[in-house]
Amino acid sequence: MGMKALVSGQPALLCPRPTTRPRSTTRAAAAAAAASSCSLSSSSSPTTRRRASLSLSLETSKRTSIVQVPSDLARRRTAIPFPPRALSQPQDAAAAADDDGASSLAAKANDALFGLHPGSVGIELILLALPAVLGQAIDPMAQLMETAYIGKLGALELASAGIGVAIFNILSKIFNIPLLSIATSFVAEDISKNASKHSSSGKLELSSVSSALVLAAGIGIIEALALFLGSGLFLKLMGVSHASPMYESARLFLSLRALGAPANVIMLAVQGIFRGFKDTKTPVLYIGLGNLSAVALLPLLIYGFQLGITGAAISTVASQYIIAILLIWSLSKRAVLLPPRMDQLEFSGYLKSGGMLLGRTLSILLTMTIGTSMAARQGPTAMAAHQICLQVWLAVSLLADSLAVSAQALIASSYAILDYKRVQKIAMFALKTGAFSGLALAAGLYISFGNIARLFTNDPEVLMVVKSCALFVCASQPINALAFIFDGLHYGVSDFDYVAQATIVVGIMSSLVLLYAPSVFGLAGVWAGLTTLMGLRMVAGIVRLMWKSGPWSFLHKEEPKPEVQRFA
């Protein structure tokens, strides 16, 4: 889900350096010019020779300009790409026009590689976003189903599993979400700039894909060991001591769920890779199949084999490995999974950007945790109302988050080849769509929030408190949508440093509001703090786009108007 203020960020993309014209090309062009000049000198008037010479020089410039494009596209990211300098000479204008043509050809080739139609920005964004919405909704629905099955076993089992799931999800979000976001951008850039096919298999060879997979496997193993060996410590940190009746069952549940950590991390990394390929349909298909296996295994293991919450953990782990194996199998048909030599892997970009996004994720989690803690201090009725509002608030954010993911993939592939016009079209369309969808969600929630709340509880006191916070939930929808989309835009240009640093600053400011406002305004103060969090994230995203330096500097450069020189 973006920011800025008192921070500077550098994107990970690179500025193409001026290329030297191949000597063979120059000699060939010179030879052609000389031959043509000789033929003209004997058969044409001075005016005719002058016009033909100009035409030939422009044609020669066009040939040499196009030759330079592949080397530009093959560069890795090192610096901020600056827009073309202002042109003052007619020859420069002609060269710029040829460069634009070359960029357009590269963009078309890139779209052809992905199987998409160039120019249809709105259609591409929507076609990517719709499957992404479904894909992001499947996992919460699967967790709800697991909770429903466990809930029938009793309150103790439900509480024990709930603690284990909370610990697993927190650790997963801290380490896995940064890898998912970075993989999307890096793979899309890599395809646009460095895509090559294996000599025998014909699959794409991308260092970004192999690096993401190796990192995912390493992170997953570390998470599994930490959760398995440190399950008792994590439970103590959550307030569950040895004396608690939940301790033994919660520790067993968490230890079993730890075994699925490698599959969970790999699954998320491969989803990010597919997004980089501009493919959100394939992950949805295999995530759906994996969760269908959980639908069959949950009742069988919990009730049929009478394993209780142990059966629930086993079924979830099994479904995670099924999804990971299916996704890896599908990816192996498109790309080489591992390079022949390990020194071909590129971890530096992932580790640098991942370290920054780790701080961002921690900042958001800490701020949300403070909000929940302050709501709990208002009493059980207020806490119940807060939980209802929070679940609705998070659920409706899936649409904006999916738009942000889709915009990230499209922008990353276009920005990598310096197709700034297309980047601008994608960004503007995503922002307009986000604003419209946010307003529509706000209106829909305002009309139906009372009925939605009754799906969770019939307690009149809780419903009354929910009503007092409904205005914040509804009014913040356009803000939330734009905040998420701004994050996607900045991820698309690999501006991870800025997003991370700005989020940390925004998190600190919002946490101060959360610590003070509830003591004065009650639960409404908690929601004022959460709305402040999203509002400042939106402002940070806007400010970054307005900066005249950095990855979005091309938005503030006037397009040069080439001069036309007439000849007598």
Order of alpha helices (4+ residues) and beta strands (2+ residues): alpha-alpha-alpha-alpha-alpha-alpha-beta-beta-alpha-alpha-alpha-alpha-alpha-alpha-alpha-alpha-alpha-alpha-alpha-alpha-alpha-alpha
